[in-house]
């Protein structure tokens, strides 16, 4: 009995040490993990065309590179200019489907007769048959989705088309104490849609691509684990 008790205590000690070790590893990993927003190089700002250091000309009234047209406003129109996008995105979608089917079939085969007499076995007809089939199906589905995104993000002009339209692109990165968030937008805008304060609504951006995401504690708790995703995937046969 003493030997058995000693073995049980040794096994319990190993289990406790293993649990403590796993807990320490998880704590170290959790403490050492930092969530920082990662910049996408495709959304990096672009430098203006022929951007070169301007020569210093002290004492002159006019300075090269700082000219202002008498009949022009300050709206963005060149590569590298900045435009502020006012995000006002709202989407609402609803879908409902209902299907009901029913089918009944009945087949009856009478017992055949040979030479005026039916084929029987111990007085029972053996070749008569009746087949009944009935199928019912009822299905119903309902889906509703609503999204909203508001805010502002400043982007830069990366290209000017021959018709005067501007290709814009930019991102905003926010690193918070519990994670990080990022907003990325790209698209094409018309010069006349830009207000005098260099702002434009997101609804006026053609071929708009708006991405909003985040990393960190809040994003992790709103994400299913990989085992739960397996059960919800098409690979799960049940």
ChimeraX attribute file (.defattr): number of C-alpha atoms within 10 A of each C-alpha:
attribute: neighborCount
match mode: 1-to-1
recipient: residues
	/A:1	6
	/A:2	7
	/A:3	8
	/A:4	9
	/A:5	10
	/A:6	11
	/A:7	12
	/A:8	12
	/A:9	12
	/A:10	12
	/A:11	12
	/A:12	12
	/A:13	12
	/A:14	12
	/A:15	12
	/A:16	11
	/A:17	12
	/A:18	12
	/A:19	12
	/A:20	12
	/A:21	12
	/A:22	11
	/A:23	12
	/A:24	12
	/A:25	12
	/A:26	12
	/A:27	12
	/A:28	11
	/A:29	11
	/A:30	10
	/A:31	9
	/A:32	9
	/A:33	10
	/A:34	15
	/A:35	17
	/A:36	19
	/A:37	19
	/A:38	13
	/A:39	13
	/A:40	11
	/A:41	7
	/A:42	10
	/A:43	18
	/A:44	14
	/A:45	18
	/A:46	15
	/A:47	13
	/A:48	15
	/A:49	11
	/A:50	6
	/A:51	9
	/A:52	7
	/A:53	7
	/A:54	10
	/A:55	9
	/A:56	9
	/A:57	10
	/A:58	8
	/A:59	7
	/A:60	8
	/A:61	6
	/A:62	10
	/A:63	13
	/A:64	10
	/A:65	10
	/A:66	7
	/A:67	8
	/A:68	9
	/A:69	7
	/A:70	6
	/A:71	5
	/A:72	7
	/A:73	11
	/A:74	12
	/A:75	17
	/A:76	21
	/A:77	20
	/A:78	16
	/A:79	18
	/A:80	19
	/A:81	19
	/A:82	21
	/A:83	23
	/A:84	20
	/A:85	23
	/A:86	17
	/A:87	18
	/A:88	13
	/A:89	14
	/A:90	11
	/A:91	9
	/A:92	9
	/A:93	9
	/A:94	9
	/A:95	9
	/A:96	9
	/A:97	9
	/A:98	9
	/A:99	9
	/A:100	9
	/A:101	9
	/A:102	9
	/A:103	9
	/A:104	9
	/A:105	9
	/A:106	9
	/A:107	9
	/A:108	10
	/A:109	10
	/A:110	10
	/A:111	15
	/A:112	14
	/A:113	11
	/A:114	8
	/A:115	5
	/A:116	7
	/A:117	9
	/A:118	16
	/A:119	15
	/A:120	14
	/A:121	9
	/A:122	6
	/A:123	8
	/A:124	10
	/A:125	14
	/A:126	13
	/A:127	14
	/A:128	14
	/A:129	11
	/A:130	9
	/A:131	9
	/A:132	9
	/A:133	9
	/A:134	9
	/A:135	9
	/A:136	9
	/A:137	9
	/A:138	9
	/A:139	9
	/A:140	9
	/A:141	9
	/A:142	9
	/A:143	9
	/A:144	9
	/A:145	9
	/A:146	9
	/A:147	9
	/A:148	10
	/A:149	12
	/A:150	11
	/A:151	9
	/A:152	17
	/A:153	18
	/A:154	17
	/A:155	23
	/A:156	26
	/A:157	25
	/A:158	23
	/A:159	20
	/A:160	15
	/A:161	9
	/A:162	7
	/A:163	8
	/A:164	14
	/A:165	15
	/A:166	23
	/A:167	20
	/A:168	27
	/A:169	25
	/A:170	25
	/A:171	22
	/A:172	17
	/A:173	15
	/A:174	13
	/A:175	16
	/A:176	13
	/A:177	10
	/A:178	13
	/A:179	18
	/A:180	21
	/A:181	19
	/A:182	19
	/A:183	16
	/A:184	20
	/A:185	22
	/A:186	22
	/A:187	17
	/A:188	20
	/A:189	22
	/A:190	16
	/A:191	16
	/A:192	11
	/A:193	13
	/A:194	19
	/A:195	15
	/A:196	12
	/A:197	12
	/A:198	18
	/A:199	19
	/A:200	22
	/A:201	17
	/A:202	21
	/A:203	13
	/A:204	16
	/A:205	20
	/A:206	13
	/A:207	11
	/A:208	16
	/A:209	12
	/A:210	15
	/A:211	11
	/A:212	12
	/A:213	11
	/A:214	19
	/A:215	19
	/A:216	19
	/A:217	14
	/A:218	12
	/A:219	14
	/A:220	12
	/A:221	9
	/A:222	8
	/A:223	10
	/A:224	11
	/A:225	10
	/A:226	9
	/A:227	8
	/A:228	10
	/A:229	13
	/A:230	12
	/A:231	12
	/A:232	13
	/A:233	9
	/A:234	9
	/A:235	9
	/A:236	9
	/A:237	7
	/A:238	6
